[in-house]
Amino acid sequence: MKELGLGLLIIGLVSLLLPLLGMKFMFLTWIDQWGNTVSWAIRGGITALGLLLFMVYRNRD
């Protein structure tokens, strides 16, 4: 779970930064169909979920 959380966190952070540079993840372009606010909320949710999973499971093996 720690690895899943770290992966989601990295994908979320990159997906938050790329639109600011004028680029997009190809597999996350479907979220832009729901509007700008919803797409940013989904990106933030992915990042928050990744951070939560990583923090909860970081000390467990």
C-alpha positions in Angstrom: 0.0 0.0 0.0 2.9 2.3 0.7 4.0 1.9 -3.0 0.5 2.6 -4.3 0.3 5.7 -2.1 3.7 6.9 -3.4 2.7 6.2 -7.0 -0.6 8.1 -6.6 1.2 11.0 -4.9 3.8 11.3 -7.7 1.1 11.0 -10.4 -1.0 13.6 -8.6 1.8 16.1 -8.1 2.9 15.7 -11.8 -0.7 16.1 -12.9 -1.0 19.3 -10.9 2.2 20.8 -12.3 1.8 19.8 -16.0 -1.3 22.0 -16.8 0.6 25.0 -15.5 3.3 24.3 -18.1 0.7 23.7 -20.9 1.0 19.9 -21.0 -1.3 17.1 -19.9 -1.1 13.4 -19.0 -2.7 11.4 -21.8 -4.5 9.1 -19.5 -6.0 11.9 -17.4 -7.4 14.0 -20.2 -10.9 12.5 -19.7 -11.2 14.5 -16.4 -11.0 17.8 -18.4 -14.4 17.0 -19.9 -16.2 17.8 -16.6 -14.8 21.3 -16.4 -11.9 23.1 -15.0 -13.0 23.1 -11.3 -13.8 19.4 -11.3 -10.6 18.4 -13.0 -8.5 20.3 -10.4 -10.6 18.7 -7.6 -9.9 15.2 -9.1 -6.2 16.0 -9.4 -6.1 17.3 -5.8 -8.0 14.2 -4.6 -5.6 11.9 -6.3 -2.7 13.7 -4.7 -4.4 13.7 -1.2 -5.3 10.0 -1.4 -1.7 9.2 -2.4 -0.3 11.3 0.5 -2.8 9.7 2.9 -1.9 6.1 1.9 1.8 6.8 2.0 1.6 8.4 5.4 -0.5 5.7 6.9 1.5 2.7 5.6 5.0 4.2 5.6 6.2 2.4 8.7 4.5 -0.9 8.0 6.3 -3.7 6.1 
